[in-house]
Structure formats: C-alpha cells, structure tokens
Amino acid sequence: MPLQNRLREHRARLGLNQQQLGQMVGASRQTVSLIERGDYHPSVLLALRIARVCGVPLEEIFFLEGEDRDEEETNG
C-alpha cells in the first residue's frame, strides 16, 4: 500500500507555492515537489509540520493507497 498525498491541493488552497510552503515547514522547494509527486515520503516530523501549516489532520494530506478519505466519509 503506497503512501499517497493531497499536498498539492492543500498547498493550492492556501495560495502557497512550493518555495513558500518549504520555508514554512523547514524543507526545500525540491523536497515539497518530490513529496507532491510521490517520489519522496516525508519524515513523521515533516509530515506533522505540513499538516499543521495546512490546518488539517495529518490523514487529510497523507494516506495509504486504497484508503481514500473522501470514500470513507461518504461510506461511513
């Protein structure tokens, strides 16, 4: 079950570019880009910082493939 994310959507909702988000969470623009593409999995600490900046629970951004949060909310 690969780790999936909705970082791009949350970043766009906040009106931030990758560089700005990276500065806010202590990561480079390249790291944010890699996370969004699914080519890099952040540490727990970085994932928590991202969730805090986005103002949502960690599970709203990062989830396991096949455990889509939208499906859980409509079926639950």
Secondary structure as UniProt FT lines:
FT   STRAND          3..5
FT   HELIX           7..14
FT   HELIX           18..25
FT   HELIX           29..37
FT   HELIX           44..54
FT   HELIX           58..61
FT   STRAND          62..64
FT   TURN            65..66
FT   HELIX           69..75
//
